[in-house]
Amino acid sequence: MKLSVVIPVYNEEKTLAEIVRRVQATPFEKEIVLVNDGSRDRSREIMEQLAREHPNVRCFHHEVNSGKGAALSTGFTKVTGDIVLIQDADLEYDPNDYAALLVPILEGKADVVFGSRFLGGRYARVHLYWHYLGNRMLTTASNMFTNLNLSDMETCYKVFRREVADRIQIQSRTFAVEPEFAAKVAKLRARVYEVPISYAGRDYSEGKKIGLKDAFIALWAIVRWSVFHRMEPLKRG
C-alpha cells in the first residue's frame, strides 16, 4: 500500500518544513505532493529544498493564488499512490492520526474516511466559538442535502481510495471544495467512515484564513453539488 499525501501550500514558510518532517515520520510507504498556490513568501524555495532532500517529495506550482480547491485539483491529478490523503501545510492537524484514519480503508470497510475534530480525539484546542458554530451549521446543511451523518464536513483530513479520488473531478477553487467532496462521495454512494482526530487550531492572528464570506460560498456549494450535479455510483465487485 502506497499513501499519497497531498499538501496545498499558501504562504506557509513558518510551518512547511516541520509538517513535511512530521509526515515523513509516519510509518507508511508514501509520496508527498506539495502544491504551491502562488505563495508570496519563501514557501517555493523551501519546497524545492525539501524535494532535493527527499526523493518522495514532489513539487508543483501555481503562479497565481487560485484557492485551496485549485491546489487540491492539481495535486489529485499528480498522485501515484493507492490511497490519497489531504494534509494542510500548517500544524493544526497531526500526522500521528494517519494510522487511525487508514484503518477503515485497509480493513476493506470504507471508500472514504473523514477525520472528525468533534468525536473526541487525543486533544483539541478550545477556541473560536463562532468558527465552531459556523462549522456545525454548514455540516448540518450539508448532511440535509447529502443524507450523510457527518460530524465535521469541513475537516482537512479526508482520505480516499485511489479509485474514488480519480472519480472526483474537483471544480471548486476555494474552501468550497469541502462541501463539494461531501456531496460527491454521497453521489458515488461511497462507504464513508469518520475517525476521531486531534486538533491544534490556529486563530486569526496566527494565520487562520476562513471567514464569513467563505461560509456563504460553502452554502452555495452545498446546494450546487448536491442538487445540480450528477454522478454515477461506484460499481462494486
Secondary structure, DSSP 8 states (H G I E B T S, - for coil): --EEEEEEESS-TTTHHHHHHHHHTSSS-EEEEEEEES-SSSHHHHHHHHHHH-TTEEEEEESS---HHHHHHHHHHH--SSEEEE--SSSSS-GGGHHHHHHHHHTTS-SEEEEETTS--S-B----HHHHHHHHHHHHHHHHHH----S-TT-S-EEEEHHHHHH------STTHHHHHHHHHHHTT--EEEEE--B----GGGT----HHHHHHHHHHHHHHHHS---------
